[in-house]
Amino acid sequence: MYTEPMSNLRARVKGGRLILDQPTTLPDGTTLDLVLDDEGDDLTQQERKVLDDAIARSWDSAKAGKVISAQELLRELRSRP
């Protein structure tokens, strides 16, 4: 499978069809899965920082091998009152 980093694609709808006019270096016949963009979220800058920090801590923890299985996590969450 051919993969290449690429930026977001922007299309518009005309007559019930998606119109996409973006240059690409992808080979002819490449199939792309396009998804609708929800235009982001409504987090404040402070909320975004808190979320980003939590994700960074979690990633550091995972890289250090401090992980549990999804099964174990679900069992723990289901046992909470």
N, C-alpha and C positions, 0 to 999 in steps of 0.2 A: 504494500500500500504506500502510495506517495503522500508524504506529509510535508508541509511547508508552513512556517509561521506566516500569518497574514493578519492584516488589520481588519477591523469590523467592515462588513459590507453593508451598504445602504441601498435599499430598493424602494420603489414606489408602486402603488397599485394603479393600473390604468385599464379600464374595460374588464375588470375582474382578473387581470393577469399581473404577476409581479414583473416589473421592469427593472433590470439590474444592468447598469452600464459602468462597470469598473474594470480597469486594466488588471490583468493577472498574468502570472508566469506558469499557472497550472496547465497541465497538458489537456488537449481536447479530450472530451469524454469523461473528465473528472466529475464525480457526483459530489455535491455539497449538501449538507443538512443545514438549512437556515432556521433560526429560532427567532421568535418575537422578542424584542428588547422591552423590558418593563420600565425603561428610563430611570433605573436606579432605585433608590429608596429615599425615605424621608428622615434619615438619621441626621442629627446635628453634628457639628464637628467634634464635640466632646464625646457624643455617643459613638461616633465612628472610631475615635481614638481608643476608647475603652474596648470596642470590639476587636480592632486591629491588635491591640496589646494582648488580649485574651487568646486570639488566634496564634500570635507569635509564641506565647508561653506554651500553648498546647503543642505546637509544632516542635519546639525545643524539647518538650517532654517526650514526644514520640521518637524523635531522633536519638534520645538518650535511652530508649528501650522501655520507658515507663508507660506501658500500654496494657489494656485488658481487652479481651475479646468482646465482640458485639453481644454475644450471648450472655456473657457475664454482666455487661453493662445493663442489658434489658432486665435480667434477673434482679439486679440491684435496684433499678428504678421501679420495678413492679412491686418490690417489697416495701417501699416507702408508704407511709400512711397518707 
